[in-house]
Amino acid sequence: MEEVSRQRPDVNDWPKGVRKIGIDELDCLGIDKHGGFYWQGKQVNVKRIVLTFGQKVYAFVGITAAALVTMSAIVQE
């Protein structure tokens, strides 16, 4: 298996006024025992994705189909 190449961020697509973090700024990052993420002591709000009932049904159907295809490929060998 080939090694996956590193991807460099395309900073031209970033909003105006946003810049990369320097190595000397990594001390500004923090995490607590509950997995909370902090920047300079202030908690960073991370949005959680909540699926609707229909999205959950589609996900279940897709995962079930993928599992059945995988099992049928294993059985055929």
Contacts in CASP RR format, 6 or more apart in sequence:
PFRMAT RR
TARGET T0000
AUTHOR 0000-0000-0000
METHOD contacts of the structure
MODEL  1
MEEVSRQRPDVNDWPKGVRKIGIDELDCLGIDKHGGFYWQGKQVNVKRIV
LTFGQKVYAFVGITAAALVTMSAIVQE
9 20 0 8 1.000
11 18 0 8 1.000
11 19 0 8 1.000
11 20 0 8 1.000
21 28 0 8 1.000
28 39 0 8 1.000
28 40 0 8 1.000
29 37 0 8 1.000
29 38 0 8 1.000
29 39 0 8 1.000
30 37 0 8 1.000
30 38 0 8 1.000
30 39 0 8 1.000
30 41 0 8 1.000
31 37 0 8 1.000
31 38 0 8 1.000
32 38 0 8 1.000
36 43 0 8 1.000
36 44 0 8 1.000
37 43 0 8 1.000
37 44 0 8 1.000
37 46 0 8 1.000
38 44 0 8 1.000
51 59 0 8 1.000
END
